[in-house]
Amino acid sequence: MNFNSLSYLIFLVLNIVVYYLLPGRFRNLQLLAASYYFYMCWNPKYALLMLFSTAVTYFCSLFVQRSVWGKRRFWLVLSLLLNLAIL
């Protein structure tokens, strides 16, 4: 699916409509699912990279929230390094 195709325009319009129809707490999940679908249309293995990046960022953010000040920097740097390693 290319950005300049009709299928992308339909995909975009449908996602905007669904986004505004959903209650607020489900909107981020819908955007995440749409992002995964978009990247899987291009190359499915990139969706695995996105899943890994999402999981790393989510769990590191949980550890940052529960840690004392000195350890927060460690979790932040770990998250940044792992996400940069993907690139």
C-alpha positions, -999 to 999 in steps of 0.1 A, spaced: 0 0 0 16 32 -12 8 67 2 -3 78 -33 -27 50 -40 -65 48 -38 -62 19 -13 -43 41 11 -69 69 8 -96 44 16 -76 30 45 -69 65 59 -105 77 56 -118 45 73 -93 48 101 -102 85 107 -139 76 109 -133 46 132 -110 67 154 -137 93 161 -164 67 165 -145 48 192 -145 58 229 -114 76 240 -98 47 258 -98 25 226 -84 51 202 -48 44 208 -53 7 203 -70 14 170 -42 35 158 -17 8 169 -36 -19 150 -39 4 119 -1 10 121 6 -27 123 -17 -34 94 -2 -7 72 34 -20 78 23 -56 73 9 -47 39 43 -35 28 65 -62 45 52 -85 73 86 -88 89 86 -51 98 55 -56 119 76 -79 141 101 -51 145 73 -27 155 59 -53 179 94 -56 195 98 -19 197 64 -14 212 70 -41 238 104 -27 248 91 8 251 60 -2 271 78 -24 296 107 1 300 82 28 307 66 6 334 100 1 350 107 38 348 75 46 366 81 21 394 118 28 399 136 52 421 154 82 405 187 66 399 174 36 381 150 56 358 179 67 337 190 31 332 156 21 319 154 51 296 188 45 281 181 8 277 149 16 258 166 42 236 195 18 228 172 -11 219 150 11 197 181 26 180 195 -10 175 164 -17 154 173 11 130 
